[in-house]
């Protein structure tokens, strides 16, 4: 399991089937992860209910980030190479820099694949501010 499944301090909100958590690498402001509570490795194993809830979570996350930082585009990925437990990466994309709490965020790969992205190490206190902002906007 990765830190996102064990470090509850990154959790933004728990839903019936999924948990939405902040990615500790904020190379893209608001970058998040959504992981399934039940261990499954293959996306075809998801129930209709799980899919519908995931769709609702994506909508809520997009609405929250739109209120906060107005991303210009959205990327989603479900790979599972390092961690086969079903989870999705939610990556907001920005044409121009964004500022949050005095820190600037620049999407240096705008118009390109979001990965590989340079890691943006931020301290736990700052990550918590981002997490709480999203949580408050949901």
N, C-alpha and C positions, 0 to 999 in steps of 0.2 A: 504494500500500500504506500501511497505517497503522502507527503505532509498534508495535502488537502483533505484526506480522509481521516487523519488522526489529529491535526492541529485545529481544534474547535475554535480557536481565537480568530481564524480566518473566515468562519461561517458568517454569511450575511443573513440567510433565512433558511429554515428547514420547512419542507413541504411534506406531503403525505408519502411520496415515493422518492423524492430528490432533495438534495441540499445544494443551495447556491452558496459558493464561497469565493472570496477574493483570491486571486493568484498573487502570491507574495512577490513575484516579478512584475512590477508595474511599468514595464517598458512601454505599455500602452495603457494610459490612464483608464482605470475601471476594468482592466482585464480580469476575467473571472473564470471560474470552473463550476460545472454543475455535475454532481455525481449521484448515481443511483444508490439507494440504501441497500437493496438486495444485490448480492454478488451475481452478476451475469457477465459473460465475456462477449457475446455476440449480439449485435443490435437487433437481429431478427428474433431474439428471445423476449424483447420488450412487449408488454401487453398494450392493448389499445389505450387503457387508462394511463399507463406510464407515458406513452407518446403524447396524449392530450395534455397531461400535466406539464410535460417538458415544453410543449408549445406555449402554454400559458405563462410559464416561467420566463421563456425567452421574451415574450411580449412585455411582461412586467419589468424585466431587466432593461430592455430597450427604452421603455418609457422613462424609467428612473434615470438612465444615463443621458437621455435627451434633455430632461429637466436640468441636469447638472452640467453637462459639458458639450452637448449637441454633436455627437460623433457624425462623421460624414458617410460612414459605411460600416457594415458589420461583417465579421468573419466568424465562422463556426467550424470546429473540427472535432472529430471523434476518431482517434487513431488507435490507442491502446497498445502501442509497441512496447513501451516500458512498463506500463501498468494495464493489464488486460481488463480490469474491472471497468465496466462501462461508465464513461464520463465524457463530458463535452467541454471544449475550451471555447469561451466566448471572448472575442477580441474586437473591441471598438477601434475604428480607424479614423484618423484625423488628417485632413489636408494641411491644416495649419496648427501651430503650437497651441497648447492649452495650458492654463495656469490653475493650480489648486494649492491653496494655503501657502502661497509664495513660491512654490516650486513649478518650474516649467517642464512640460512634457512635449517632446517633438517626435512625431511618427516619421522616423528617418527612412522607412521602407514604404511610404505611401505609394500606391500604384504597383506594388510588388507583393509577392508572397510575404505574409507577416513573419514567417519563420525562415531562417534563423533570425531571431531578434536579439539585439544586445541586451544582456541582463541589466536591469536597473535596480541595484540593491537600495532598498530604503529601510529605515529602521522600523521596528515593530510599532512604535508610537504613530509614525506617519501612515503606515499601512492601516492601522486602526482608524485613523481619521477618514481615510478613503472608504473603508468598510462601513463606518457609521454614516457617512454621507449617502452612500448607496442605500443602506438600510432605511434611512429616513425618507428617501425619495420613492421607495417601493410602494 
